[in-house]
C-alpha cells in the first residue's frame, strides 16, 4: 500500500480528462459491476451528468491521482445540489479512508459555495462503500432497482401510434411519471444528452399517451412513462417493444424506485431480469 502524503487534496481542474479516465478505470477494475470508460464515454458522462471539475475532488500523491469523486451540479450558475457521479480509489491507495478524507476536505468549500445537498447511488451489496459514505454523513434515502433483458412482449394496442420525437414537450412528459427519477435519468440529463439519446412518443387516438427515452450507445432506458389516465392498456409494453425493435435487444434500465411496484412488475412481465439494487443516499449540508 502506498501512503498518501498529507495535504494532497484539491479539485480536478488541473487534471486532464485522459488522466481522469485512466484513474477511473483503475479504481473500478475490480468493481462489482464491470466498468470500463473510454475518453468519448467519459465526455458523454460529463455532459449528461453535468459534472464539473471545480466541484470534483482528488486525493493526490505528488502528481498521481490516487482517488477521486466526480460531482455534477444542478445549476451551473448557483448550484445547490451536487451529484456524485463516481467515487473511486486505485487499489494501491486503499485502506486509508480516502473517501472520508475527500469529503472532510471538501465540506467547508461546498458550504462556502452554497451547496445544500449531495446525492449518490451505491450498490446495495457494496458494504465497504456504504460504510464509507455513512461515515461521511450520508443517509439512505430510498432503494432503487436495475434491470436488463430482451423485450419478449408482442404488444399491439388498437389506436396507439408511436413516433420518433427527439424534443417532446418535456414539461408534459414529466407530469406522466409518478416517480422522481434519479439524477442521470432526470429530464435535464436527457436534454443534455440529446445528441446521444432518442425518444419516442406514444399517442392514443391523437392524444399524447406516453414516452420512452433511450441512450443509444448503451441501449439504456432513461425514462418510460404513461399518462396516468391511460395506464394498464398495454401502452408501456408497446413502448418497450418499439424501442427493442428499433435498437435491438437487450435493453437495460436503472434506478426504478422500490415504492412503485407497477413499474417493476411491467419490466419483469415484458422480459427484463432484475440485476441489482442500489441505495440512493443523501448528505444534507
Buried (B, 14 or more C-beta within 10 A) or exposed (E): EEEBEEEBBBBBEEBEEEBBBBBBBBBBEEEEEEBEBEEEBBBBBBBBBBBBBEBBBBBBBEEBBBBBBBBBBBEEEEBEBBBBBBBBBBEEBBEBEBBBBBBBBBBEBBEEBEBBBBBBBBBBEBEEBBEBBBEBBBEBBBBBBBBBBEBEBEBEBEEBEBEEBEEBEBEEBEEBBEBEBBBBBBBBBBEBBBEBBBBBBBBBEEEBBBBBBBBEEEBBBBBBBBBEEBBEBBBBBBBBBBBBEEBEBBBBBBBBBEEBEEBBEBBBEBBBEBBBBBBBBBBEE
